[in-house]
Amino acid sequence: MSKKKFDTSDLLNGLTGGTQSSQSSNDIDSRPSTPQRSDNGGSRRGRKPMSAEEERISTIVNSEKYAKIKTIAHIENLPIKDVVDKGFDLTIEAYEAKHGPVRIKKNRKKGDINDIF
């Protein structure tokens, strides 16, 4: 049994709302292979692994302040996380200068489900 070549243009005809003729392979090959994000952040190139000292978080920030941080990072050719990290450092230093060292609470030992039942 021979394999039939799968033509994706047949799938797109129903989605584009018309009965278009199938495109040549040159037209398909000239399209970008990954979707482009034009709003904020550009295209993704894959996530880099984080070091043991890093943690991924999600937060809500003021739009205007975030735009300024992005602009500063761009001007200085730095990742946004480095600019934000420096802001954390400055905040911690100012707080500790006024109130003394901040002690981080140790995480409790993770429970064992087998102890419950």
N, CA, C and O atoms as CSV, one atom per row, in Angstrom:
chain,resi,resn,atom,element,x,y,z
A,1,MET,N,N,0.841,-1.184,0.000
A,1,MET,CA,C,0.000,0.000,0.000
A,1,MET,C,C,0.883,1.242,0.000
A,1,MET,O,O,1.706,1.400,0.901
A,2,SER,N,N,0.738,2.115,-0.969
A,2,SER,CA,C,1.565,3.317,-1.066
A,2,SER,C,C,0.973,4.429,-0.206
A,2,SER,O,O,-0.239,4.506,-0.007
A,3,LYS,N,N,1.860,5.290,0.299
A,3,LYS,CA,C,1.412,6.409,1.115
A,3,LYS,C,C,0.974,7.540,0.212
A,3,LYS,O,O,1.647,7.860,-0.767
A,4,LYS,N,N,-0.158,8.149,0.541
A,4,LYS,CA,C,-0.665,9.291,-0.212
A,4,LYS,C,C,-0.113,10.567,0.425
A,4,LYS,O,O,-0.152,10.724,1.646
A,5,LYS,N,N,0.400,11.475,-0.405
A,5,LYS,CA,C,0.915,12.741,0.107
A,5,LYS,C,C,-0.245,13.580,0.627
A,5,LYS,O,O,-1.243,13.765,-0.070
A,6,PHE,N,N,-0.116,14.083,1.841
A,6,PHE,CA,C,-1.174,14.865,2.469
A,6,PHE,C,C,-1.045,16.317,2.055
A,6,PHE,O,O,0.008,16.926,2.243
A,7,ASP,N,N,-2.101,16.876,1.496
A,7,ASP,CA,C,-2.106,18.260,1.023
A,7,ASP,C,C,-2.904,19.120,2.000
A,7,ASP,O,O,-4.120,18.963,2.112
A,8,THR,N,N,-2.233,20.026,2.707
A,8,THR,CA,C,-2.905,20.859,3.710
A,8,THR,C,C,-3.778,21.935,3.088
A,8,THR,O,O,-4.623,22.499,3.783
A,9,SER,N,N,-3.613,22.237,1.840
A,9,SER,CA,C,-4.418,23.288,1.228
A,9,SER,C,C,-5.893,22.891,1.192
A,9,SER,O,O,-6.764,23.761,1.219
A,10,ASP,N,N,-6.186,21.577,1.132
A,10,ASP,CA,C,-7.580,21.131,1.174
A,10,ASP,C,C,-8.218,21.478,2.512
A,10,ASP,O,O,-9.404,21.805,2.560
A,11,LEU,N,N,-7.469,21.414,3.576
A,11,LEU,CA,C,-7.994,21.763,4.894
A,11,LEU,C,C,-8.291,23.255,4.995
A,11,LEU,O,O,-9.286,23.654,5.600
A,12,LEU,N,N,-7.431,24.074,4.403
A,12,LEU,CA,C,-7.582,25.517,4.519
A,12,LEU,C,C,-8.722,26.064,3.665
A,12,LEU,O,O,-9.261,27.124,3.982
A,13,ASN,N,N,-9.100,25.381,2.603
A,13,ASN,CA,C,-10.166,25.886,1.738
A,13,ASN,C,C,-11.460,26.098,2.499
A,13,ASN,O,O,-12.119,27.119,2.302
A,14,GLY,N,N,-11.840,25.181,3.352
A,14,GLY,CA,C,-13.067,25.330,4.118
A,14,GLY,C,C,-12.972,26.419,5.162
A,14,GLY,O,O,-13.981,27.032,5.509
A,15,LEU,N,N,-11.790,26.668,5.663
A,15,LEU,CA,C,-11.619,27.668,6.707
A,15,LEU,C,C,-11.538,29.086,6.162
A,15,LEU,O,O,-11.872,30.041,6.864
A,16,THR,N,N,-11.099,29.231,4.924
A,16,THR,CA,C,-10.941,30.578,4.374
A,16,THR,C,C,-12.202,31.088,3.705
A,16,THR,O,O,-12.243,32.238,3.268
A,17,GLY,N,N,-13.228,30.263,3.614
A,17,GLY,CA,C,-14.518,30.728,3.141
A,17,GLY,C,C,-14.681,30.756,1.637
A,17,GLY,O,O,-15.621,31.379,1.144
A,18,GLY,N,N,-13.833,30.130,0.911
A,18,GLY,CA,C,-13.979,30.157,-0.533
A,18,GLY,C,C,-13.518,28.862,-1.141
A,18,GLY,O,O,-12.915,28.022,-0.472
A,19,THR,N,N,-13.804,28.707,-2.404
A,19,THR,CA,C,-13.322,27.531,-3.113
A,19,THR,C,C,-12.116,27.968,-3.917
A,19,THR,O,O,-12.202,28.204,-5.122
A,20,GLN,N,N,-10.983,28.071,-3.226
A,20,GLN,CA,C,-9.766,28.517,-3.871
A,20,GLN,C,C,-9.046,27.315,-4.441
A,20,GLN,O,O,-9.160,26.196,-3.941
A,21,SER,N,N,-8.306,27.574,-5.494
A,21,SER,CA,C,-7.496,26.490,-6.032
A,21,SER,C,C,-6.357,26.227,-5.073
A,21,SER,O,O,-5.908,27.123,-4.358
A,22,SER,N,N,-5.896,24.995,-5.064
A,22,SER,CA,C,-4.822,24.670,-4.138
A,22,SER,C,C,-3.559,25.433,-4.531
A,22,SER,O,O,-3.279,25.641,-5.711
A,23,GLN,N,N,-2.797,25.849,-3.496
A,23,GLN,CA,C,-1.610,26.653,-3.733
A,23,GLN,C,C,-0.456,25.745,-4.099
A,23,GLN,O,O,-0.411,24.573,-3.725
A,24,SER,N,N,0.469,26.317,-4.839
A,24,SER,CA,C,1.649,25.537,-5.187
A,24,SER,C,C,2.533,25.370,-3.956
A,24,SER,O,O,2.407,26.115,-2.984
A,25,SER,N,N,3.411,24.404,-4.006
A,25,SER,CA,C,4.274,24.161,-2.854
A,25,SER,C,C,5.214,25.332,-2.611
A,25,SER,O,O,5.653,25.532,-1.478
A,26,ASN,N,N,5.540,26.115,-3.642
A,26,ASN,CA,C,6.399,27.282,-3.448
A,26,ASN,C,C,5.711,28.335,-2.592
A,26,ASN,O,O,6.354,28.966,-1.752
A,27,ASP,N,N,4.395,28.537,-2.795
A,27,ASP,CA,C,3.661,29.512,-1.998
A,27,ASP,C,C,3.608,29.089,-0.541
A,27,ASP,O,O,3.756,29.924,0.351
A,28,ILE,N,N,3.403,27.825,-0.290
A,28,ILE,CA,C,3.313,27.339,1.081
A,28,ILE,C,C,4.663,27.439,1.763
A,28,ILE,O,O,4.733,27.833,2.927
A,29,ASP,N,N,5.742,27.092,1.067
A,29,ASP,CA,C,7.073,27.116,1.667
A,29,ASP,C,C,7.540,28.528,1.985
A,29,ASP,O,O,8.406,28.701,2.843
A,30,SER,N,N,6.990,29.550,1.317
A,30,SER,CA,C,7.443,30.914,1.556
A,30,SER,C,C,6.808,31.535,2.792
A,30,SER,O,O,7.217,32.616,3.215
A,31,ARG,N,N,5.821,30.876,3.375
A,31,ARG,CA,C,5.190,31.412,4.583
A,31,ARG,C,C,6.090,31.184,5.782
A,31,ARG,O,O,6.877,30.238,5.793
A,32,PRO,N,N,5.984,32.050,6.808
A,32,PRO,CA,C,6.758,31.827,8.026
A,32,PRO,C,C,6.308,30.527,8.688
A,32,PRO,O,O,5.122,30.198,8.691
A,33,SER,N,N,7.259,29.802,9.242
A,33,SER,CA,C,6.929,28.519,9.845
A,33,SER,C,C,6.358,28.661,11.241
A,33,SER,O,O,5.701,27.741,11.728
A,34,THR,N,N,6.593,29.799,11.909
A,34,THR,CA,C,6.054,30.003,13.244
A,34,THR,C,C,5.197,31.246,13.249
A,34,THR,O,O,5.482,32.192,12.514
A,35,PRO,N,N,4.154,31.271,14.058
A,35,PRO,CA,C,3.312,32.468,14.119
A,35,PRO,C,C,4.091,33.632,14.711
A,35,PRO,O,O,4.884,33.454,15.636
A,36,GLN,N,N,3.864,34.807,14.180
A,36,GLN,CA,C,4.540,36.000,14.662
A,36,GLN,C,C,3.625,36.743,15.615
A,36,GLN,O,O,2.446,36.945,15.323
A,37,ARG,N,N,4.159,37.144,16.741
A,37,ARG,CA,C,3.407,37.928,17.713
A,37,ARG,C,C,3.838,39.377,17.580
A,37,ARG,O,O,5.001,39.700,17.821
A,38,SER,N,N,2.927,40.249,17.203
A,38,SER,CA,C,3.306,41.645,16.992
A,38,SER,C,C,2.926,42.525,18.173
A,38,SER,O,O,3.375,43.669,18.251
A,39,ASP,N,N,2.102,42.018,19.103
A,39,ASP,CA,C,1.618,42.875,20.170
A,39,ASP,C,C,2.653,43.104,21.266
A,39,ASP,O,O,3.013,44.250,21.535
A,40,ASN,N,N,3.140,42.041,21.905
A,40,ASN,CA,C,4.120,42.224,22.970
A,40,ASN,C,C,4.948,40.962,23.142
A,40,ASN,O,O,4.437,39.925,23.564
A,41,GLY,N,N,6.194,41.054,22.821
A,41,GLY,CA,C,7.071,39.948,23.097
A,41,GLY,C,C,7.682,39.273,21.895
A,41,GLY,O,O,8.664,38.551,22.060
A,42,GLY,N,N,7.172,39.458,20.705
A,42,GLY,CA,C,7.752,38.814,19.534
A,42,GLY,C,C,7.543,37.321,19.527
A,42,GLY,O,O,6.749,36.788,20.302
A,43,SER,N,N,8.258,36.648,18.651
A,43,SER,CA,C,8.094,35.202,18.544
A,43,SER,C,C,8.884,34.501,19.635
A,43,SER,O,O,9.900,35.008,20.112
A,44,ARG,N,N,8.405,33.336,20.020
A,44,ARG,CA,C,9.081,32.569,21.051
A,44,ARG,C,C,10.134,31.683,20.424
A,44,ARG,O,O,9.934,31.130,19.342
A,45,ARG,N,N,11.230,31.554,21.094
A,45,ARG,CA,C,12.306,30.698,20.624
A,45,ARG,C,C,12.513,29.533,21.572
A,45,ARG,O,O,13.553,28.875,21.533
A,46,GLY,N,N,11.557,29.280,22.401
A,46,GLY,CA,C,11.701,28.221,23.389
A,46,GLY,C,C,12.125,28.814,24.718
A,46,GLY,O,O,12.790,29.850,24.767
A,47,ARG,N,N,11.745,28.165,25.764
A,47,ARG,CA,C,12.072,28.674,27.089
A,47,ARG,C,C,13.422,28.157,27.531
A,47,ARG,O,O,13.759,26.990,27.333
A,48,LYS,N,N,14.181,29.040,28.130
A,48,LYS,CA,C,15.478,28.654,28.655
A,48,LYS,C,C,15.261,28.070,30.045
A,48,LYS,O,O,14.387,28.529,30.781
A,49,PRO,N,N,16.037,27.074,30.405
A,49,PRO,CA,C,15.879,26.502,31.745
A,49,PRO,C,C,16.279,27.519,32.806
A,49,PRO,O,O,17.197,28.316,32.611
A,50,MET,N,N,15.577,27.476,33.924
A,50,MET,CA,C,15.867,28.388,35.021
A,50,MET,C,C,16.913,27.770,35.926
A,50,MET,O,O,17.013,26.548,36.035
A,51,SER,N,N,17.691,28.621,36.574
A,51,SER,CA,C,18.675,28.120,37.531
A,51,SER,C,C,17.955,27.762,38.827
A,51,SER,O,O,16.772,28.061,38.991
A,52,ALA,N,N,18.660,27.132,39.730
A,52,ALA,CA,C,18.075,26.716,41.003
A,52,ALA,C,C,17.647,27.924,41.838
A,52,ALA,O,O,16.783,27.804,42.707
A,53,GLU,N,N,18.249,29.085,41.578
A,53,GLU,CA,C,17.926,30.287,42.349
A,53,GLU,C,C,16.744,31.059,41.773
A,53,GLU,O,O,16.320,32.052,42.364
A,54,GLU,N,N,16.209,30.631,40.645
A,54,GLU,CA,C,15.133,31.365,39.997
A,54,GLU,C,C,13.798,30.660,40.187
A,54,GLU,O,O,13.730,29.445,40.368
A,55,GLU,N,N,12.742,31.459,40.139
A,55,GLU,CA,C,11.393,30.938,40.250
A,55,GLU,C,C,10.494,31.720,39.296
A,55,GLU,O,O,10.581,32.945,39.223
A,56,ARG,N,N,9.638,31.020,38.573
A,56,ARG,CA,C,8.716,31.671,37.656
A,56,ARG,C,C,7.482,32.112,38.443
A,56,ARG,O,O,6.900,31.330,39.194
A,57,ILE,N,N,7.089,33.384,38.260
A,57,ILE,CA,C,5.907,33.905,38.942
A,57,ILE,C,C,5.003,34.596,37.927
A,57,ILE,O,O,5.405,34.871,36.796
A,58,SER,N,N,3.799,34.864,38.348
A,58,SER,CA,C,2.866,35.637,37.542
A,58,SER,C,C,2.285,36.715,38.449
A,58,SER,O,O,1.925,36.444,39.594
A,59,THR,N,N,2.196,37.921,37.939
A,59,THR,CA,C,1.683,39.015,38.755
A,59,THR,C,C,0.961,40.027,37.871
A,59,THR,O,O,1.040,39.970,36.644
A,60,ILE,N,N,0.275,40.929,38.499
A,60,ILE,CA,C,-0.411,42.012,37.795
A,60,ILE,C,C,0.372,43.300,38.057
A,60,ILE,O,O,0.698,43.619,39.200
A,61,VAL,N,N,0.666,44.029,36.987
A,61,VAL,CA,C,1.443,45.262,37.117
A,61,VAL,C,C,0.741,46.406,36.396
A,61,VAL,O,O,-0.106,46.189,35.529
A,62,ASN,N,N,1.107,47.609,36.767
A,62,ASN,CA,C,0.614,48.807,36.110
A,62,ASN,C,C,1.138,48.835,34.680
A,62,ASN,O,O,2.340,48.687,34.459
A,63,SER,N,N,0.253,49.022,33.711
A,63,SER,CA,C,0.621,48.970,32.296
A,63,SER,C,C,1.677,50.003,31.916
A,63,SER,O,O,2.610,49.692,31.175
A,64,GLU,N,N,1.539,51.211,32.411
A,64,GLU,CA,C,2.486,52.267,32.059
A,64,GLU,C,C,3.875,51.981,32.640
A,64,GLU,O,O,4.889,52.192,31.974
A,65,LYS,N,N,3.909,51.500,33.882
A,65,LYS,CA,C,5.196,51.164,34.499
A,65,LYS,C,C,5.853,49.995,33.772
A,65,LYS,O,O,7.066,49.989,33.565
A,66,TYR,N,N,5.054,49.012,33.389
A,66,TYR,CA,C,5.600,47.861,32.670
A,66,TYR,C,C,6.157,48.286,31.311
A,66,TYR,O,O,7.209,47.803,30.890
A,67,ALA,N,N,5.457,49.183,30.630
A,67,ALA,CA,C,5.933,49.676,29.336
A,67,ALA,C,C,7.272,50.398,29.499
A,67,ALA,O,O,8.152,50.277,28.647
A,68,LYS,N,N,7.426,51.145,30.589
A,68,LYS,CA,C,8.683,51.839,30.833
A,68,LYS,C,C,9.805,50.849,31.135
A,68,LYS,O,O,10.927,51.020,30.659
A,69,ILE,N,N,9.509,49.816,31.922
A,69,ILE,CA,C,10.511,48.789,32.239
A,69,ILE,C,C,10.940,48.072,30.959
A,69,ILE,O,O,12.129,47.829,30.751
A,70,LYS,N,N,9.970,47.730,30.099
A,70,LYS,CA,C,10.294,47.087,28.820
A,70,LYS,C,C,11.182,47.987,27.970
A,70,LYS,O,O,12.130,47.515,27.341
A,71,THR,N,N,10.878,49.285,27.949
A,71,THR,CA,C,11.661,50.236,27.165
A,71,THR,C,C,13.078,50.356,27.709
A,71,THR,O,O,14.040,50.375,26.941
A,72,ILE,N,N,13.211,50.437,29.030
A,72,ILE,CA,C,14.546,50.512,29.641
A,72,ILE,C,C,15.346,49.259,29.296
A,72,ILE,O,O,16.515,49.349,28.920
A,73,ALA,N,N,14.719,48.099,29.425
A,73,ALA,CA,C,15.406,46.841,29.108
A,73,ALA,C,C,15.850,46.821,27.649
A,73,ALA,O,O,16.953,46.375,27.331
A,74,HIS,N,N,14.987,47.305,26.773
A,74,HIS,CA,C,15.320,47.340,25.350
A,74,HIS,C,C,16.484,48.300,25.072
A,74,HIS,O,O,17.418,47.958,24.347
A,75,ILE,N,N,16.418,49.491,25.647
A,75,ILE,CA,C,17.475,50.485,25.442
A,75,ILE,C,C,18.820,49.941,25.932
A,75,ILE,O,O,19.844,50.113,25.271
A,76,GLU,N,N,18.809,49.294,27.080
A,76,GLU,CA,C,20.042,48.795,27.687
A,76,GLU,C,C,20.436,47.404,27.200
A,76,GLU,O,O,21.455,46.859,27.625
A,77,ASN,N,N,19.630,46.830,26.308
A,77,ASN,CA,C,19.875,45.496,25.768
A,77,ASN,C,C,19.999,44.447,26.885
A,77,ASN,O,O,20.948,43.664,26.933
A,78,LEU,N,N,18.997,44.464,27.781
A,78,LEU,CA,C,18.941,43.543,28.914
A,78,LEU,C,C,17.616,42.796,28.902
A,78,LEU,O,O,16.632,43.299,28.362
A,79,PRO,N,N,17.574,41.604,29.488
A,79,PRO,CA,C,16.285,40.938,29.656
A,79,PRO,C,C,15.455,41.677,30.711
A,79,PRO,O,O,16.011,42.228,31.661
A,80,ILE,N,N,14.164,41.689,30.552
A,80,ILE,CA,C,13.279,42.365,31.501
A,80,ILE,C,C,13.483,41.796,32.899
A,80,ILE,O,O,13.451,42.538,33.881
A,81,LYS,N,N,13.694,40.482,32.998
A,81,LYS,CA,C,13.851,39.865,34.323
A,81,LYS,C,C,15.044,40.443,35.076
A,81,LYS,O,O,15.007,40.525,36.303
A,82,ASP,N,N,16.108,40.850,34.366
A,82,ASP,CA,C,17.263,41.450,35.033
A,82,ASP,C,C,16.932,42.836,35.580
A,82,ASP,O,O,17.385,43.198,36.666
A,83,VAL,N,N,16.152,43.607,34.840
A,83,VAL,CA,C,15.759,44.938,35.302
A,83,VAL,C,C,14.842,44.807,36.518
A,83,VAL,O,O,15.003,45.534,37.498
A,84,VAL,N,N,13.890,43.889,36.458
A,84,VAL,CA,C,12.974,43.674,37.576
A,84,VAL,C,C,13.745,43.135,38.787
A,84,VAL,O,O,13.476,43.538,39.919
A,85,ASP,N,N,14.693,42.233,38.557
A,85,ASP,CA,C,15.495,41.681,39.652
A,85,ASP,C,C,16.266,42.780,40.369
A,85,ASP,O,O,16.364,42.776,41.596
A,86,LYS,N,N,16.811,43.722,39.604
A,86,LYS,CA,C,17.531,44.850,40.215
A,86,LYS,C,C,16.569,45.694,41.052
A,86,LYS,O,O,16.936,46.180,42.122
A,87,GLY,N,N,15.342,45.868,40.568
A,87,GLY,CA,C,14.326,46.582,41.350
A,87,GLY,C,C,14.019,45.872,42.662
A,87,GLY,O,O,13.845,46.516,43.697
A,88,PHE,N,N,13.954,44.537,42.618
A,88,PHE,CA,C,13.768,43.763,43.848
A,88,PHE,C,C,14.927,44.013,44.813
A,88,PHE,O,O,14.725,44.236,46.006
A,89,ASP,N,N,16.146,43.970,44.268
A,89,ASP,CA,C,17.329,44.194,45.112
A,89,ASP,C,C,17.261,45.550,45.806
A,89,ASP,O,O,17.502,45.643,47.009
A,90,LEU,N,N,16.938,46.594,45.062
A,90,LEU,CA,C,16.875,47.938,45.629
A,90,LEU,C,C,15.790,48.037,46.700
A,90,LEU,O,O,15.991,48.679,47.731
A,91,THR,N,N,14.651,47.408,46.460
A,91,THR,CA,C,13.549,47.426,47.431
A,91,THR,C,C,13.948,46.704,48.714
A,91,THR,O,O,13.702,47.202,49.812
A,92,ILE,N,N,14.565,45.528,48.576
A,92,ILE,CA,C,14.987,44.747,49.747
A,92,ILE,C,C,16.042,45.505,50.537
A,92,ILE,O,O,15.967,45.562,51.764
A,93,GLU,N,N,17.035,46.095,49.848
A,93,GLU,CA,C,18.089,46.850,50.524
A,93,GLU,C,C,17.504,48.028,51.309
A,93,GLU,O,O,17.895,48.261,52.453
A,94,ALA,N,N,16.583,48.762,50.713
A,94,ALA,CA,C,15.981,49.908,51.391
A,94,ALA,C,C,15.163,49.456,52.601
A,94,ALA,O,O,15.213,50.094,53.652
A,95,TYR,N,N,14.426,48.384,52.466
A,95,TYR,CA,C,13.599,47.882,53.568
A,95,TYR,C,C,14.481,47.399,54.715
A,95,TYR,O,O,14.227,47.711,55.879
A,96,GLU,N,N,15.535,46.625,54.374
A,96,GLU,CA,C,16.408,46.087,55.426
A,96,GLU,C,C,17.209,47.192,56.116
A,96,GLU,O,O,17.514,47.075,57.303
A,97,ALA,N,N,17.551,48.255,55.401
A,97,ALA,CA,C,18.253,49.377,56.016
A,97,ALA,C,C,17.379,50.055,57.060
A,97,ALA,O,O,17.874,50.545,58.075
A,98,LYS,N,N,16.100,50.078,56.810
A,98,LYS,CA,C,15.162,50.744,57.724
A,98,LYS,C,C,14.683,49.819,58.838
A,98,LYS,O,O,14.525,50.261,59.976
A,99,HIS,N,N,14.448,48.532,58.527
A,99,HIS,CA,C,13.801,47.622,59.482
A,99,HIS,C,C,14.669,46.461,59.942
A,99,HIS,O,O,14.239,45.682,60.793
A,100,GLY,N,N,15.858,46.322,59.414
A,100,GLY,CA,C,16.712,45.192,59.769
A,100,GLY,C,C,16.519,44.044,58.785
A,100,GLY,O,O,15.654,44.110,57.912
A,101,PRO,N,N,17.323,42.993,58.925
A,101,PRO,CA,C,17.275,41.874,57.977
A,101,PRO,C,C,15.907,41.186,57.935
A,101,PRO,O,O,15.239,41.025,58.957
A,102,VAL,N,N,15.525,40.799,56.759
A,102,VAL,CA,C,14.279,40.058,56.574
A,102,VAL,C,C,14.617,38.577,56.689
A,102,VAL,O,O,15.482,38.061,55.981
A,103,ARG,N,N,13.922,37.914,57.586
A,103,ARG,CA,C,14.144,36.474,57.767
A,103,ARG,C,C,13.097,35.719,56.965
A,103,ARG,O,O,11.896,35.945,57.114
A,104,ILE,N,N,13.568,34.826,56.120
A,104,ILE,CA,C,12.664,34.016,55.295
A,104,ILE,C,C,12.244,32.799,56.102
A,104,ILE,O,O,13.081,32.083,56.652
A,105,LYS,N,N,10.935,32.572,56.168
A,105,LYS,CA,C,10.435,31.402,56.876
A,105,LYS,C,C,10.805,30.149,56.100
A,105,LYS,O,O,10.673,30.099,54.877
A,106,LYS,N,N,11.266,29.144,56.818
A,106,LYS,CA,C,11.615,27.878,56.184
A,106,LYS,C,C,10.334,27.152,55.802
A,106,LYS,O,O,9.335,27.190,56.521
A,107,ASN,N,N,10.390,26.491,54.651
A,107,ASN,CA,C,9.243,25.698,54.213
A,107,ASN,C,C,9.106,24.473,55.105
A,107,ASN,O,O,10.087,23.839,55.495
A,108,ARG,N,N,7.857,24.169,55.408
A,108,ARG,CA,C,7.605,22.964,56.189
A,108,ARG,C,C,7.835,21.740,55.332
A,108,ARG,O,O,7.736,21.788,54.106
A,109,LYS,N,N,8.143,20.644,55.999
A,109,LYS,CA,C,8.333,19.391,55.297
A,109,LYS,C,C,7.025,18.993,54.637
A,109,LYS,O,O,5.958,19.068,55.246
A,110,LYS,N,N,7.120,18.569,53.384
A,110,LYS,CA,C,5.941,18.161,52.638
A,110,LYS,C,C,5.309,16.946,53.313
A,110,LYS,O,O,6.004,16.021,53.734
A,111,GLY,N,N,3.992,16.964,53.408
A,111,GLY,CA,C,3.267,15.867,54.042
A,111,GLY,C,C,3.299,14.595,53.214
A,111,GLY,O,O,3.659,14.599,52.037
A,112,ASP,N,N,2.912,13.509,53.866
A,112,ASP,CA,C,2.855,12.210,53.207
A,112,ASP,C,C,1.410,11.748,53.203
A,112,ASP,O,O,0.810,11.574,54.264
A,113,ILE,N,N,0.846,11.546,52.020
A,113,ILE,CA,C,-0.555,11.141,51.893
A,113,ILE,C,C,-0.833,9.833,52.623
A,113,ILE,O,O,-1.953,9.607,53.082
A,114,ASN,N,N,0.173,8.972,52.735
A,114,ASN,CA,C,-0.009,7.680,53.408
A,114,ASN,C,C,-0.224,7.832,54.904
A,114,ASN,O,O,-0.764,6.927,55.540
A,115,ASP,N,N,0.191,8.972,55.487
A,115,ASP,CA,C,-0.037,9.212,56.909
A,115,ASP,C,C,-1.502,9.537,57.186
A,115,ASP,O,O,-1.959,9.374,58.318
A,116,ILE,N,N,-2.238,9.987,56.192
A,116,ILE,CA,C,-3.640,10.366,56.384
A,116,ILE,C,C,-4.534,9.147,56.462
A,116,ILE,O,O,-5.445,9.107,57.289
A,117,PHE,N,N,-4.301,8.170,55.640
A,117,PHE,CA,C,-5.187,7.003,55.549
A,117,PHE,C,C,-4.583,5.789,56.190
A,117,PHE,O,O,-5.201,4.724,56.199
